[in-house]
């Protein structure tokens, strides 16, 4: 088991007055059940996707829940959401009861949890492993924050970056985790050292099939999966590109509203993230179309049945999804956008904080030069609050201080 950033927060929440009902949600196989067994070992574990057991549990009164299962983990709760009403009734009547609910999609948040448990639960999203978590060898290891996390928290400055990533004392471990993330993604099961690369690829292929057969069917009863399959492949092939719903509709043979609904299914099942375009000043000619990024590069490669070198767009998605995971996992006070003008000036990622912006350009190059910063120059003129700093993240091991406000850093050095 890898060390997780959420561990301390989970332990604190489970012992707090507000943690009587905790909800873990996230994609399948992100480690929710493992965290539950580790952090809630004294709770009774109930697998709700066991149909026989779930039917019997539905018959229990609140008093019986209190007597038989005063503390319990309910795994795969989205398969029998009616049980949430039972948990609510038990919570309201018996203050000593405590429950952990696990679900593999935001269906929980959008439906029963929001309706029944509003104000009664703590919701925690569990994402695939971040780079710092991937770098750990066991749960007992010390988990170090990335440069990005420290920079946002004001714990580390630009002048504290190594002049070359290769000078980092932990270079070998960080580079190994980075290469793994780009090739296989961040799902915990794949970090098993006994697995071969072929077995990891086989696992990812099975994961994609399971997602279609179980998670999507939890969300909606498809009579024909083929249009959704076409959309999934289309989004994988165009990851990181501007979204044109009309073009996608033509490619997949369904209506624009259906495409928009399918894209939403990808989001709420934690397979993709939609990056809205930043837009504030109506006098500036800015593109408003969003971008969609796959949330895990291993899954993206499995959808495409790809084993070779990743493309520029795939690399961009891998880096943006890693930043997104770190923001969400560590509660960093940032909102993610992309930025594009109608004449083609583009910033891959614009992070907005309460009183500043950070701009990030992503390049696959191993030799950054000044031309890679061209879209970052004078970006401040478009923005409505200060641009704190701009970064170019690439595969160049050297750190380049292109201007006082623009720094180029190896992506793994920035994110690990």
C-alpha positions in Angstrom: 0.0 0.0 0.0 1.3 3.4 -1.0 1.3 6.3 1.5 -1.7 8.6 0.7 -2.0 12.3 1.4 -5.6 11.8 2.6 -4.6 9.4 5.4 -4.2 11.9 8.2 -7.4 13.8 7.1 -9.4 10.6 7.1 -8.2 9.6 10.6 -9.0 13.1 11.9 -12.5 13.0 10.3 -13.4 9.5 11.5 -12.9 10.6 15.1 -14.6 14.0 14.8 -18.2 14.8 15.7 -18.8 15.7 12.0 -17.5 12.4 10.8 -20.3 10.1 11.8 -21.0 9.5 8.1 -18.1 9.7 5.7 -18.5 9.1 2.0 -15.5 7.9 -0.2 -16.2 8.4 -3.9 -14.0 8.1 -6.9 -13.3 5.9 -9.9 -13.2 2.1 -9.4 -9.8 0.8 -8.1 -8.5 4.1 -6.7 -7.9 2.5 -3.3 -11.2 3.3 -1.5 -11.6 -0.2 -0.1 -7.9 -0.5 0.9 -8.2 2.9 2.8 -11.4 1.7 4.4 -9.8 -1.5 5.7 -6.7 0.4 6.9 -8.4 3.4 8.5 -11.7 1.7 9.7 -10.5 -1.7 10.8 -12.9 -1.7 13.7 -16.0 -1.2 11.4 -18.0 -4.1 10.0 -17.4 -4.5 6.3 -20.5 -4.9 4.1 -20.3 -5.6 0.3 -23.5 -4.0 -1.0 -23.0 -5.5 -4.5 -23.8 -8.9 -3.0 -27.4 -9.0 -4.0 -28.5 -11.5 -1.3 -26.9 -9.5 1.5 -28.2 -6.2 0.2 -31.8 -7.5 0.1 -31.6 -8.5 3.7 -30.0 -5.2 4.8 -32.9 -3.3 3.2 -35.3 -5.0 5.6 -33.5 -3.8 8.7 -35.0 -1.1 10.9 -32.9 1.8 12.3 -32.9 0.0 15.7 -31.6 -3.2 14.1 -28.8 -1.2 12.3 -27.9 0.3 15.7 -27.7 -3.1 17.3 -26.2 -5.2 14.5 -24.0 -2.6 12.7 -23.4 0.4 14.9 -20.2 1.0 12.9 -20.0 -0.3 9.3 -18.4 0.2 5.9 -20.9 -0.1 3.1 -19.0 -0.8 -0.1 -20.4 -0.2 -3.6 -23.3 1.7 -2.1 -24.3 3.0 -5.6 -25.6 -0.5 -6.4 -28.3 -0.1 -3.8 -28.8 3.6 -3.1 -32.0 2.9 -1.1 -29.8 1.9 1.8 -28.7 5.5 2.2 -32.2 6.2 3.6 -31.7 3.5 6.2 -28.4 5.0 7.2 -30.0 8.5 7.4 -32.7 7.2 9.7 -30.1 5.4 11.9 -28.0 8.5 12.1 -30.9 10.7 13.1 -32.1 8.3 15.9 -28.9 7.0 17.3 -26.0 9.5 17.8 -23.5 6.7 18.6 -23.7 5.1 15.2 -21.0 5.7 12.5 -20.8 4.7 8.8 -18.4 4.8 5.9 -20.0 4.7 2.4 -18.0 3.8 -0.6 -19.1 4.4 -4.2 -17.4 4.4 -7.6 -19.0 7.4 -9.2 -20.3 10.9 -8.4 -23.7 9.3 -8.8 -23.7 9.3 -5.0 -23.1 13.1 -4.8 -25.6 13.9 -7.5 -28.5 11.8 -6.2 -29.1 10.1 -2.9 -26.3 11.6 -0.8 -27.3 15.1 -1.8 -30.9 14.4 -1.2 -30.8 12.4 2.0 -27.5 13.1 3.7 -27.0 16.9 3.1 -25.5 18.3 6.3 -25.0 14.9 7.7 -21.9 13.6 5.9 -18.3 14.4 4.9 -17.5 13.6 1.3 -14.0 12.7 0.3 -13.0 12.1 -3.3 -10.3 9.4 -3.8 -8.2 9.9 -7.0 -5.5 7.7 -8.6 -2.1 8.0 -7.0 -0.3 11.4 -7.4 3.4 11.4 -8.3 4.6 11.9 -4.7 2.4 9.0 -3.6 3.7 6.8 -6.4 7.3 7.6 -5.2 6.6 6.0 -1.8 7.4 2.3 -1.4 5.1 1.5 1.5 2.4 2.9 3.7 5.1 3.5 6.4 7.1 5.9 4.2 7.2 9.6 4.8 5.2 11.4 2.1 6.7 14.6 0.8 4.7 17.4 -0.9 5.7 18.4 -4.4 7.3 21.7 -5.3 4.0 22.7 -6.8 2.2 22.1 -3.5 4.9 23.9 -1.5 4.9 26.9 -3.9 1.1 27.3 -3.6 1.3 27.1 0.2 4.2 29.7 0.2 6.6 27.1 1.6 9.1 27.2 -1.3 10.2 29.8 -3.8 11.3 29.9 -7.4 15.0 30.4 -6.3 14.9 27.1 -4.4 14.5 24.9 -7.5 17.5 22.7 -8.4 19.4 24.1 -11.5 18.9 20.7 -13.0 16.4 18.0 -12.1 19.3 15.4 -12.2 20.8 17.2 -9.1 17.8 16.3 -6.9 19.0 13.7 -4.4 15.8 11.8 -5.1 16.1 12.1 -8.8 16.1 8.3 -9.6 13.0 7.6 -7.6 11.1 10.6 -8.9 12.1 9.9 -12.5 11.0 6.3 -12.1 7.6 7.3 -10.7 7.2 9.9 -13.5 7.9 7.4 -16.3 5.5 5.0 -14.7 2.7 7.6 -14.5 3.2 8.5 -18.2 3.0 4.9 -19.3 0.6 3.2 -16.9 -1.1 6.0 -15.0 -1.8 6.1 -11.2 -4.1 3.2 -10.3 -2.7 1.5 -7.1 -3.1 -2.1 -8.3 -0.6 -1.5 -11.1 2.3 -0.6 -8.6 2.5 -4.3 -7.6 6.2 -5.1 -8.2 5.3 -8.7 -9.2 3.3 -7.6 -12.2 5.0 -7.5 -15.6 4.4 -4.6 -18.0 2.2 -6.9 -20.2 0.1 -7.8 -17.1 -0.3 -4.1 -16.3 -1.5 -3.4 -19.8 -3.9 -6.4 -19.5 -5.2 -5.0 -16.2 -5.9 -1.6 -17.9 -7.7 -3.3 -20.7 -9.9 -5.2 -18.2 -10.4 -1.9 -16.3 -11.8 -0.2 -19.4 -14.2 -3.1 -20.0 -15.3 -3.1 -16.4 -16.0 0.6 -16.5 -18.3 0.1 -19.5 -20.0 -3.0 -18.1 -20.5 -1.8 -14.5 -19.9 1.9 -13.9 -21.7 3.3 -16.9 -24.6 0.8 -16.4 -24.9 2.1 -12.8 -25.5 5.6 -14.2 -27.8 4.8 -17.1 -29.4 1.7 -18.7 -27.9 1.7 -22.2 -29.6 -0.4 -24.7 -26.7 0.1 -27.1 -23.1 0.9 -25.8 -21.6 1.5 -29.3 -22.4 5.3 -29.5 -20.8 5.7 -26.0 -17.8 3.6 -27.1 -17.3 5.9 -30.1 -17.4 8.9 -27.9 -14.9 7.4 -25.5 -12.5 6.7 -28.3 -13.1 10.1 -29.9 -12.2 11.8 -26.6 -9.2 9.7 -26.1 -7.9 10.5 -29.6 -8.5 14.2 -29.1 -7.6 14.5 -25.4 -6.6 18.1 -24.6 -8.3 19.6 -27.7 -11.0 22.2 -27.8 -14.5 20.6 -27.7 -16.9 21.0 -30.5 -20.1 19.1 -29.6 -21.5 19.3 -33.1 -18.4 17.7 -34.6 -18.5 15.0 -32.0 -22.2 14.3 -32.7 -21.4 13.8 -36.4 -18.5 11.5 -35.6 -20.5 9.4 -33.1 -23.9 9.4 -34.9 -25.9 10.8 -32.0 -27.5 14.2 -31.2 -25.6 17.1 -29.6 -27.7 16.7 -26.3 -26.7 13.0 -26.2 -23.0 13.9 -26.7 -23.2 16.4 -23.9 -24.9 13.8 -21.7 -22.2 11.2 -22.5 -19.5 13.7 -21.7 -21.1 14.3 -18.4 -21.1 10.5 -17.7 -17.4 10.5 -18.3 -16.9 13.3 -15.8 -19.1 11.9 -13.0 -17.4 8.5 -13.3 -14.0 10.1 -12.9 -12.7 9.2 -16.3 -12.3 12.7 -17.6 -12.1 16.3 -16.5 -13.6 19.2 -18.4 -11.4 22.3 -18.4 -13.5 25.4 -19.0 -12.1 28.4 -20.9 -11.2 31.4 -18.7 -13.3 34.3 -19.8 -13.9 37.6 -18.0 -13.5 40.7 -20.1 -16.1 40.8 -22.9 -13.9 43.3 -24.8 -11.2 40.6 -25.2 -11.6 38.2 -28.0 -11.3 34.9 -26.1 -12.4 31.4 -27.1 -15.1 30.0 -24.8 -15.1 26.3 -25.8 -13.9 23.9 -23.1 -11.2 21.2 -23.3 -11.6 17.7 -22.1 -8.7 15.7 -20.6 -8.6 12.1 -19.7 -7.9 11.8 -16.0 -5.5 8.8 -16.2 -2.9 8.3 -18.9 -2.9 4.5 -18.5 -6.7 4.3 -19.1 -6.3 6.6 -22.1 -3.7 4.4 -23.7 -5.8 1.3 -23.0 -8.8 2.9 -24.8 -6.5 3.6 -27.7 -4.8 0.2 -27.5 -1.5 2.1 -27.6 1.9 1.2 -26.4 4.3 3.6 -28.1 5.5 7.1 -27.4 2.8 9.5 -26.2 1.7 12.5 -28.3 1.9 16.1 -27.2 -1.8 16.2 -26.4 -1.5 13.0 -24.3 1.5 14.5 -22.5 -0.4 17.7 -21.8 -3.4 15.7 -20.4 -1.1 13.6 -18.2 0.5 16.7 -16.7 -2.8 18.6 -16.3 -4.5 15.6 -14.7 -1.6 15.3 -12.3 -1.9 18.9 -11.3 -5.7 18.5 -11.0 -5.3 15.4 -8.7 -2.8 17.3 -6.5 -5.2 20.3 -6.2 -8.2 18.1 -5.3 -6.3 15.6 -3.0 -4.5 18.3 -1.0 -7.3 20.9 -1.0 -5.2 23.6 -2.8 -7.3 26.8 -3.2 -7.1 26.9 -7.0 -9.6 26.7 -9.9 -8.4 25.2 -13.3 -9.0 26.8 -16.7 -7.4 26.9 -20.1 -6.9 30.1 -22.0 -7.2 30.8 -25.7 -7.7 33.9 -27.8 -9.5 33.8 -31.2 -6.2 34.5 -33.0 -4.6 31.3 -31.5 -2.7 32.5 -28.5 -3.1 29.7 -26.0 -2.2 28.8 -22.4 -2.5 25.1 -21.5 -3.5 25.7 -17.9 -4.5 28.9 -16.0 -4.8 28.4 -12.3 -6.9 31.0 -10.5 -6.5 31.7 -6.8 -8.4 34.3 -4.7 -6.0 37.1 -5.6 -3.6 35.9 -8.4 -3.2 33.6 -11.4 -0.5 31.1 -12.3 0.0 30.2 -16.0 1.4 26.9 -17.1 2.6 25.8 -20.6 3.3 22.1 -21.2 5.9 21.0 -23.8 7.2 17.5 -24.5 10.6 19.0 -25.6 13.9 18.1 -23.9 15.4 21.5 -24.9 13.3 24.5 -23.8 14.0 27.8 -25.4 12.6 31.3 -25.3 10.1 30.7 -28.2 8.3 28.1 -25.9 7.4 31.1 -23.7 5.9 33.3 -26.5 2.3 32.9 -25.4 3.2 33.7 -21.8 4.7 37.1 -22.6 2.4 40.0 -21.8 -0.4 37.5 -20.7 -1.1 39.9 -17.8 -2.8 42.3 -20.1 -5.7 39.8 -20.6 -6.2 39.1 -16.9 -8.2 40.8 -14.1 -5.8 40.1 -11.2 -2.0 39.7 -10.9 -0.2 36.9 -12.7 2.0 35.6 -9.9 4.3 33.5 -12.1 4.3 31.5 -15.3 5.9 28.0 -15.7 6.9 25.9 -18.7 6.8 22.2 -17.7 8.7 19.9 -20.1 11.2 17.0 -20.2 14.2 19.3 -20.2 16.2 18.4 -17.1 17.7 22.0 -16.8 15.9 24.8 -15.1 15.6 27.9 -17.2 14.8 31.4 -15.8 13.5 32.8 -19.1 12.4 36.1 -17.5 11.9 37.2 -13.9 8.3 36.0 -14.3 8.7 32.8 -16.4 10.5 29.7 -15.3 11.0 26.4 -17.2 11.2 23.3 -14.9 11.2 19.6 -15.7 7.6 18.4 -15.1 8.6 15.7 -12.7 10.7 18.2 -10.6 7.7 20.5 -10.5 5.2 17.8 -9.5 7.3 15.6 -7.2 
